[in-house]
Amino acid sequence: MNLHRPARAFASAFTLIELLVVIAIIAILASILFPVFAQAKKAAKSIVALSNVKEIGLAEKMYVGDNDDAYECIVANPNNNGDEDGGCAPHLGWYTANGGWVASIANYVKNGGIFLSPGATAPFWIAGPESGVIGTSSGNGGPDGWCPDGNPNPAATHAYWADTLNAAAPGGVSFMYRKAFGGAAWFNGGPITDTMAENPSNNIVNYEYASWSRDANYTIWGQYPVGNLNNLVLNVVFMDGHAKKTMGTQFRALRYGAEGFAVPNQLNGPFTANGMSLDWFVNPDGSNSASPATNTSDL
């Protein structure tokens, strides 16, 4: 008779050392993959931003087609000590740089989300009540940049524009509209038209203010070392309707020097200007122009 019991089978398990090795491998893989995922996310946002500005360009073209070939502009009379923002139509800066232009093409857009770059952290204009805009204190019944002087019914005008912007861009606006277009009634003696441009495929209409998809600290008005200019990546749309992701070094408005950016007509330094301006068109010789009729080119 066999009195010995069979050996008891023990279930296999990880030792502490094996578990720590597995955790270490997972940590190493995560450290490798997370930056890749972050870059992929940024790239996806850039693609969406490019699509958005393309849609904006299509809306601009529809507006132009319905308005005698002319781009939208406002009348900003120099009635405030010669200041271009002295007009009450509203202020030109508010219209072109702070999102007011959206109201002009709102009827040609179904999805107001296209006015917001997905990587933007601080839209220029955020929808708010008629008494003002979130983050501002206009105090005159409308968005910052309006003034009631000479307006027979400023409250009604402010309410109309505030309501239009609320409906058109509820999430805000992070694209800009070129100043030369918005103020053409003053600078050019009338609206800019498609037929006026000698080089429509190389003159920008709308663009991102900041490099939202690469580094939001890089804006068109910043000043950076020449070697860092490719951190400035802007999605832009041109007069012919095509859109493009553009690197900082591609803009003709840049003239390089030891201190970074310079204004277009500053060809020989010292280079001390405050960044790149896309307000004006760039002539073949690098000087500024209020009209694209002189074979101007941005890239």
C-alpha positions as CSV (number, residue, x, y, z in Angstrom):
1,M,0.0,0.0,0.0
2,N,1.4,3.4,-1.1
3,L,1.2,5.8,1.8
4,H,2.8,8.7,-0.1
5,R,0.5,11.3,-1.3
6,P,1.1,12.8,-4.8
7,A,2.9,16.1,-4.9
8,R,0.6,19.0,-4.9
9,A,0.6,21.1,-8.1
10,F,1.3,24.7,-7.4
11,A,-0.2,27.4,-9.7
12,S,2.4,29.4,-11.5
13,A,2.6,33.2,-10.8
14,F,4.8,36.2,-11.5
15,T,7.6,36.9,-9.1
16,L,8.0,40.4,-7.8
17,I,11.1,40.9,-10.0
18,E,9.1,39.8,-13.1
19,L,6.3,42.1,-12.3
20,L,8.7,45.1,-11.9
21,V,10.3,44.2,-15.3
22,V,6.9,44.3,-17.0
23,I,6.0,47.6,-15.4
24,A,9.4,49.1,-16.5
25,I,8.8,47.9,-20.1
26,I,5.3,49.5,-20.1
27,A,6.8,52.7,-18.8
28,I,9.4,52.8,-21.4
29,L,6.9,52.2,-24.2
30,A,4.6,54.9,-22.8
31,S,7.5,57.4,-22.8
32,I,8.2,56.6,-26.4
33,L,4.6,56.5,-27.7
34,F,3.0,59.4,-25.8
35,P,5.0,62.1,-27.6
36,V,4.1,60.4,-30.9
37,F,0.4,60.5,-30.0
38,A,0.8,64.2,-29.0
39,Q,2.4,65.0,-32.4
40,A,-0.3,63.0,-34.2
41,K,-3.0,65.0,-32.3
42,K,-1.4,68.3,-33.3
43,A,-1.2,67.1,-36.9
44,A,-4.9,66.2,-36.9
45,K,-5.8,69.7,-35.5
46,S,-3.7,71.3,-38.2
47,I,-5.6,69.3,-40.9
48,V,-8.9,70.5,-39.4
49,A,-7.7,74.1,-39.3
50,L,-6.6,73.9,-42.9
51,S,-10.0,72.5,-43.8
52,N,-11.7,75.3,-41.8
53,V,-9.8,78.1,-43.5
54,K,-10.5,76.5,-46.9
55,E,-14.3,76.6,-46.0
56,I,-13.8,80.3,-45.0
57,G,-12.2,80.9,-48.4
58,L,-15.2,79.3,-50.2
59,A,-17.5,81.6,-48.2
60,E,-15.4,84.6,-49.2
61,K,-15.7,83.6,-52.9
62,M,-19.5,83.3,-52.6
63,Y,-19.7,86.7,-51.0
64,V,-17.5,88.1,-53.8
65,G,-19.7,86.5,-56.4
66,D,-22.8,88.1,-55.0
67,N,-21.2,91.6,-54.5
68,D,-19.9,92.7,-57.9
69,D,-16.6,90.8,-57.5
70,A,-15.8,92.8,-54.4
71,Y,-14.4,91.6,-51.0
72,E,-16.1,92.8,-47.9
73,C,-14.8,96.0,-46.4
74,I,-16.0,98.7,-43.9
75,V,-15.7,102.5,-43.9
76,A,-13.3,103.6,-41.1
77,N,-13.0,107.3,-41.6
78,P,-9.9,108.9,-40.2
79,N,-12.0,111.3,-38.0
80,N,-10.1,110.7,-34.8
81,N,-6.9,112.6,-35.1
82,G,-6.1,110.7,-38.3
83,D,-6.4,107.4,-36.5
84,E,-7.5,104.6,-38.9
85,D,-9.7,103.3,-36.1
86,G,-11.5,106.6,-35.7
87,G,-14.5,105.5,-37.8
88,C,-17.7,104.1,-36.3
89,A,-18.3,101.3,-38.7
90,P,-16.9,99.6,-36.5
91,H,-13.2,100.1,-35.7
92,L,-11.1,98.6,-38.4
93,G,-8.9,96.6,-36.0
94,W,-11.9,95.0,-34.4
95,Y,-13.3,94.1,-37.8
96,T,-10.1,92.6,-39.3
97,A,-8.1,91.3,-36.4
98,N,-10.7,90.5,-33.8
99,G,-13.3,88.6,-35.7
100,G,-15.9,91.3,-36.8
101,W,-15.5,90.2,-40.4
102,V,-17.3,87.0,-39.7
103,A,-20.6,88.8,-39.6
104,S,-20.2,89.9,-43.2
105,I,-20.0,86.3,-44.6
106,A,-22.2,84.6,-42.0
107,N,-25.0,83.9,-44.6
108,Y,-22.6,81.8,-46.6
109,V,-21.6,79.5,-43.7
110,K,-23.7,76.7,-42.2
111,N,-21.3,75.5,-39.5
112,G,-19.9,78.4,-37.3
113,G,-17.3,76.1,-35.9
114,I,-15.1,76.7,-39.0
115,F,-14.2,80.1,-37.6
116,L,-12.3,78.5,-34.7
117,S,-9.0,76.8,-35.2
118,P,-9.1,73.6,-33.1
119,G,-5.8,74.2,-31.5
120,A,-6.6,77.8,-30.5
121,T,-6.6,78.5,-26.7
122,A,-7.8,82.1,-26.8
123,P,-10.2,83.0,-29.6
124,F,-10.1,86.7,-30.5
125,W,-13.9,87.1,-30.2
126,I,-16.2,85.0,-28.0
127,A,-20.0,85.2,-28.3
128,G,-21.6,87.2,-25.5
129,P,-24.6,89.3,-24.6
130,E,-25.5,92.4,-26.5
131,S,-24.3,94.6,-23.6
132,G,-20.7,93.5,-24.4
133,V,-18.4,90.7,-25.3
134,I,-17.0,88.2,-22.8
135,G,-13.7,89.4,-21.7
136,T,-14.3,93.0,-22.7
137,S,-16.0,96.1,-21.2
138,S,-17.3,98.1,-24.1
139,G,-20.1,99.7,-22.1
140,N,-21.8,101.0,-25.2
141,G,-24.2,98.1,-25.9
142,G,-22.1,96.3,-28.4
143,P,-18.7,94.6,-29.0
144,D,-15.5,96.4,-28.3
145,G,-14.6,98.6,-31.3
146,W,-17.9,100.2,-31.8
147,C,-18.7,103.9,-31.1
148,P,-22.1,105.6,-31.5
149,D,-21.0,109.0,-32.8
150,G,-23.0,109.9,-35.9
151,N,-25.0,106.7,-35.8
152,P,-28.8,107.4,-35.7
153,N,-29.6,104.2,-33.8
154,P,-26.3,102.8,-32.4
155,A,-28.1,100.4,-29.9
156,A,-30.0,98.7,-32.8
157,T,-26.8,98.4,-34.8
158,H,-24.8,97.0,-32.0
159,A,-27.6,94.5,-31.2
160,Y,-27.7,93.4,-34.8
161,W,-24.0,92.8,-35.1
162,A,-23.8,91.1,-31.7
163,D,-26.7,88.8,-32.5
164,T,-25.1,88.0,-35.9
165,L,-21.8,87.1,-34.4
166,N,-23.4,85.1,-31.7
167,A,-25.2,83.0,-34.3
168,A,-22.3,82.8,-36.7
169,A,-19.4,82.0,-34.4
170,P,-20.7,80.8,-31.0
171,G,-17.3,79.3,-30.2
172,G,-15.2,82.3,-31.2
173,V,-13.0,83.4,-34.0
174,S,-9.3,82.6,-34.3
175,F,-8.7,83.5,-37.9
176,M,-7.9,87.0,-39.2
177,Y,-9.0,89.0,-42.2
178,R,-6.4,91.0,-44.0
179,K,-6.4,94.7,-43.1
180,A,-5.9,95.8,-46.7
181,F,-9.2,94.1,-47.6
182,G,-11.2,95.3,-44.6
183,G,-10.0,98.9,-44.9
184,A,-10.0,99.1,-48.7
185,A,-12.7,101.7,-48.8
186,W,-10.2,104.0,-47.1
187,F,-6.8,102.8,-48.2
188,N,-7.6,101.8,-51.8
189,G,-10.5,104.2,-52.5
190,G,-12.9,101.3,-52.8
191,P,-13.3,97.5,-52.2
192,I,-10.6,95.2,-53.6
193,T,-11.9,92.9,-56.3
194,D,-10.8,89.6,-57.8
195,T,-10.2,91.1,-61.2
196,M,-7.9,93.7,-59.6
197,A,-5.3,91.1,-58.5
198,E,-2.5,90.2,-60.9
199,N,-1.5,87.2,-58.8
200,P,-4.5,85.9,-56.9
201,S,-3.0,82.5,-56.2
202,N,-0.3,84.2,-54.1
203,N,-2.1,86.8,-52.1
204,I,-3.6,85.8,-48.7
205,V,-7.1,86.7,-47.6
206,N,-7.6,84.9,-44.2
207,Y,-5.0,83.4,-41.9
208,E,-4.4,82.1,-38.4
209,Y,-3.0,84.6,-36.0
210,A,-0.9,82.1,-34.1
211,S,0.8,78.8,-34.8
212,W,-1.9,76.9,-33.0
213,S,-0.9,73.5,-34.4
214,R,2.8,73.9,-33.7
215,D,3.5,76.3,-30.9
216,A,0.8,78.9,-29.8
217,N,3.6,81.2,-28.5
218,Y,4.6,82.0,-32.1
219,T,2.3,84.7,-33.6
220,I,2.6,86.8,-36.7
221,W,3.5,89.8,-34.6
222,G,6.2,88.2,-32.5
223,Q,9.9,88.5,-32.8
224,Y,12.0,85.4,-32.8
225,P,15.5,84.2,-33.8
226,V,15.8,83.3,-37.5
227,G,16.5,79.7,-36.7
228,N,13.1,79.3,-34.9
229,L,11.0,80.7,-37.7
230,N,9.7,77.2,-38.8
231,N,7.9,77.1,-35.4
232,L,5.6,79.6,-37.0
233,V,3.2,77.5,-39.0
234,L,0.0,79.3,-40.3
235,N,-2.9,77.9,-42.2
236,V,-3.9,80.5,-44.8
237,V,-6.3,80.9,-47.8
238,F,-5.6,82.8,-50.9
239,M,-7.7,85.0,-53.3
240,D,-8.1,82.2,-55.7
241,G,-9.7,80.0,-53.0
242,H,-6.9,77.5,-52.4
243,A,-5.6,76.9,-48.8
244,K,-2.2,76.0,-47.6
245,K,-0.2,75.3,-44.5
246,T,2.7,77.9,-44.6
247,M,6.0,77.9,-42.7
248,G,7.4,81.1,-41.3
249,T,10.4,81.0,-43.7
250,Q,8.1,81.0,-46.7
251,F,6.6,84.5,-46.1
252,R,8.1,87.2,-48.3
253,A,7.1,89.7,-45.6
254,L,10.0,88.5,-43.6
255,R,13.5,90.0,-43.9
256,Y,16.0,88.2,-41.7
257,G,18.5,89.8,-39.4
258,A,20.3,89.0,-36.2
259,E,17.2,90.0,-34.2
260,G,14.6,88.1,-36.1
261,F,11.7,89.7,-38.0
262,A,11.7,92.9,-39.9
263,V,9.0,94.9,-41.7
264,P,8.7,94.3,-45.5
265,N,10.4,97.5,-46.7
266,Q,13.3,97.2,-44.3
267,L,15.7,95.5,-46.6
268,N,19.1,96.4,-45.1
269,G,18.7,96.5,-41.3
270,P,19.2,97.2,-38.5
271,F,16.3,94.7,-38.1
272,T,14.4,95.9,-35.1
273,A,10.8,95.7,-36.1
274,N,8.1,93.9,-34.2
275,G,7.4,90.8,-36.3
276,M,5.7,90.1,-39.5
277,S,2.7,92.0,-40.7
278,L,0.2,90.5,-43.2
279,D,-1.8,93.7,-43.2
280,W,-0.5,94.8,-46.6
281,F,0.3,93.2,-49.9
282,V,4.0,92.8,-50.7
283,N,5.4,94.3,-54.0
284,P,8.1,92.6,-56.0
285,D,10.7,94.9,-54.4
286,G,9.5,94.1,-50.9
287,S,7.7,97.3,-50.2
288,N,4.1,97.5,-49.0
289,S,1.0,98.0,-51.1
290,A,-2.7,98.5,-50.3
291,S,-3.7,96.8,-53.6
292,P,-2.9,93.5,-55.2
293,A,-2.8,95.2,-58.6
294,T,1.0,95.5,-58.7
295,N,1.9,91.8,-59.1
296,T,2.1,91.5,-55.3
297,S,3.1,88.1,-53.8
298,D,3.1,86.8,-50.2
299,L,5.2,83.6,-50.7
